[in-house]
Amino acid sequence: MAVSPTGRERPIAAEAFLRALADHGAEYFFCNPGTDFPPIVEAFARAKKSNAKVPKPILVPHENLAVAMAHGAYLMNGRPQAVMVHTTVGTGNTLNNLINLARDRVPLILAAGRTPVTEKGHFGSRTRPIHWAQEMFDQAGMVRELVKGDYELRQPSQAGDMVARAVEVAMAHPRGPVYLVLPREPLSAPLAEPLAPAKPRPQAAAAHPDPKTIATLAEWIAAAERPLIVTATLPADAVPVLSRLAERCAIPVVIHSPRNVCLPSSHAMHFGSEPGTLLTDADLVIVLECDVPWIPHLQHPPAGCHVAHIGEDPFFVRYPMRSFPSDLAIQSGATQALTALAAAVEPRLQMADARIAARRARLTERMRTRRAQLAKDSAPAERISPEYLSRMIGEAMGEDAVIFNEYPLRPDHCAREKPGSLFALGPAGGLGWGFGAALGAKLAAPDKFIVATLGDGAYMFSNPTVGHWVAGKNELPILTIVFNNSRYGAVRRATLSMFKDGAAGENDGRGLADLDPAPPYDEIARAQGCYAERVEKPADLADALARARDAVVGGRRQALLNVITPY
Ligand SMILES: Cc1ncc(C[n+]2csc(CCOP(=O)(O)OP(=O)(O)O)c2C)c(N)n1
């Protein structure tokens, strides 16, 4: 008969694991447990009794939502995150949001139990039939393409060092997830030494740029007639630097597939999210932290145009195929590169003053036309268009609200002035992210007003029952706005773009895209304790938004608006 660790005076490895996570900055432990978790449950119970510092456990009854919550929490607090799931099967359920999170460079410690190694004779040996079938030859192989490293705990005494190493690797730029496999025998084993607090190792800042390449790019900017910056995502402290540089040099900025606020909406050089003729006429394109600056199948810069790439990983080395032209590559944090570029460009601008003034005049005119078009597109109509809804959300939620957008919000129409006030689904586009990310953000930033804008499809992908349950259980009042067009609009558009004149076009591309009849999202959410409304008429929208906001901010209730849109 196997013996249990004797006495409580000897800590077990699971305690070292949890305490090291806390010592290294993880505030929460998002988890969905199984038979691999008893040592973790025991470690949390012991920590409660002894008041030891461990992350706060958050039970999330679906792994994909747990990973999304970790993603949202990171966007608020910048700390390493921790998720633990049940062996191979739980790991399988994390994959979708793990792809999103990995491509968004989020430092996650993703841990999973492992089927007990031993079939008998040890404390923690196999006790259930599943312990045979769940074992895989290479458990970490499932996620190895997405993580920066993986490690299986073999020696109980290594539990703390394993966490320290995982955090160090995850937080090194470019950041990303690390996978840990924790068999329950070593995790439940007693340690010889008492636990001592760990001192986190220092993290290095993102790299600074090479001065020579910065000087070259500064020359190109000073000489350019029609420069363009294309970006997708920037750290908050890069935004004021980009704002000044774009303004000083009159360089239009396009935020292609925007994932956060790269420039305030009202900025004179913010030219929206479509490159268009700014790209096809350009003589210099600066691709700044942007994986896909344009769609080569549809448009590209003209021959002879200089293209420079700036980013922590300007080559996106984990993308198997990516062939954008490049005349210069600057590997650097965006803030560091922009700061250096602003300093290098200034002394070179004197010669360019007249050219910049002429360009500014042209761009001012172009901006006037753009704003008029935006106003026209977002005007109230017979039904609530996504453009109108986006504009109203921008106006009604306030500039401090933090919006998590999974698809439907039109960023060009939703005014966002402050860095960190909008985040969107990452470049891999795995659906089922926004609701969980918004919940994780509320957990990490309880004083912020958090809004999730989701397509009806995206909302269904998010595991809404689980999401509302987690919100209620943990008192996370957020506002969810469902853009309900009763369809997968993106799938329909893709079908029509290829087969408008084919058989699939005959029913307007609705094949496999029709979500009619839509479930009564508001009624279901109400049954889970939400303040909820269905909104159909444009005239009702402003008041409905205000009531929902009040329910969340004043009433501290979770709320949902089911807004019916025509497309
Ligand atoms: C996990 C996953 N499955 C499928 C898709 C393919 N997909 C992309 S957009 C989309 C439809 C989204 O529908 P909805 O959220 O209602 O937004 P709409 O397109 O109608 O604006 C689908 C199914 C995906 N991105 N991720």
The ligand as a Gaussian input file, in Angstrom:
#p B3LYP/6-31G(d) Opt

LIG

1 1
 C      -12.909000      28.658000     -33.743000
 C      -13.350000      29.247000     -35.034000
 N      -14.216000      28.588000     -35.837000
 C      -14.638000      29.130000     -37.004000
 C      -14.171000      30.351000     -37.401000
 C      -14.583000      30.907000     -38.759000
 N      -15.361000      32.145000     -38.630000
 C      -14.817000      33.350000     -38.807000
 S      -15.901000      34.578000     -38.636000
 C      -17.164000      33.511000     -38.369000
 C      -18.554000      34.006000     -38.165000
 C      -18.673000      34.942000     -37.021000
 O      -20.030000      35.252000     -36.874000
 P      -20.491000      36.456000     -35.973000
 O      -19.724000      36.474000     -34.709000
 O      -21.958000      36.377000     -35.859000
 O      -20.058000      37.758000     -36.751000
 P      -20.454000      38.241000     -38.225000
 O      -19.522000      37.560000     -39.143000
 O      -21.886000      37.860000     -38.471000
 O      -20.248000      39.714000     -38.177000
 C      -16.720000      32.203000     -38.388000
 C      -17.579000      31.024000     -38.137000
 C      -13.243000      30.999000     -36.556000
 N      -12.734000      32.198000     -36.868000
 N      -12.879000      30.452000     -35.381000

